[in-house]
C-alpha cells in the first residue's frame, strides 16, 4: 500500500498557498514537507497540524492506495 498526498497539493493550489506558507502556518518541519513531496510516511502529528492549518480532515489531504501508483 502507498500513501498519496495529491489531494494536499490540490488544496494548496485552490487556496493559492505555497508549501513554504504551509510549513509556517502548520508549524511543521521542512523535512516533513520533503517526505510529503515524495509520498513517504509522516507522523500523524504532522498530518493533524496540516489539517488544523487548512481546516480540513485527513481524507481531504491524503489517500491510501493499494498499488504504488500515485
C-alpha positions in Angstrom: 0.0 0.0 0.0 1.1 3.5 -0.7 0.1 6.9 0.7 -0.6 9.6 -1.9 -0.8 13.3 -1.0 -2.1 14.7 -4.3 -5.2 16.0 -2.6 -3.0 18.1 -0.4 -1.3 19.7 -3.4 -4.7 20.4 -5.0 -5.9 22.1 -1.8 -2.8 24.3 -1.7 -3.4 25.3 -5.3 -7.0 26.1 -4.6 -6.1 28.2 -1.6 -3.2 29.9 -3.5 -0.8 28.8 -0.8 2.8 27.7 -1.2 4.5 24.8 0.5 6.6 27.4 2.5 3.5 29.1 3.7 2.0 25.8 4.8 5.2 25.0 6.7 4.9 28.2 8.6 1.2 28.1 9.1 1.1 24.4 10.3 4.4 24.7 12.2 5.9 21.6 10.5 9.5 20.9 9.5 10.9 21.2 6.0 11.9 17.6 6.4 8.3 16.6 6.9 7.3 18.6 3.8 10.1 16.9 1.8 8.7 13.5 2.9 5.2 14.6 1.9 6.5 15.6 -1.5 7.9 12.1 -2.0 4.7 10.4 -0.8 6.6 8.9 2.1 5.2 8.2 5.6 5.0 11.1 8.0 3.9 11.2 11.6 0.2 11.5 12.3 1.0 14.6 14.3 2.2 16.3 11.1 -1.0 15.4 9.3 -3.1 16.7 12.2 -1.2 20.0 12.1 -1.7 20.4 8.4 -5.4 19.6 8.7 -5.7 22.1 11.5 -4.0 24.8 9.4 -6.1 24.1 6.4 -9.3 23.5 8.3 -9.9 20.1 6.7 -9.8 16.4 7.6 -7.2 13.7 6.7 -9.4 12.4 4.0 -9.2 15.8 2.3 -5.3 15.7 2.1 -4.4 12.1 1.5 -5.5 8.7 0.3 -4.2 5.2 0.7 -3.8 3.3 -2.5 -3.3 -0.5 -2.8 -0.9 -0.1 -5.7 2.2 2.1 -5.7 0.9 4.4 -8.5 0.1 7.8 -7.1 
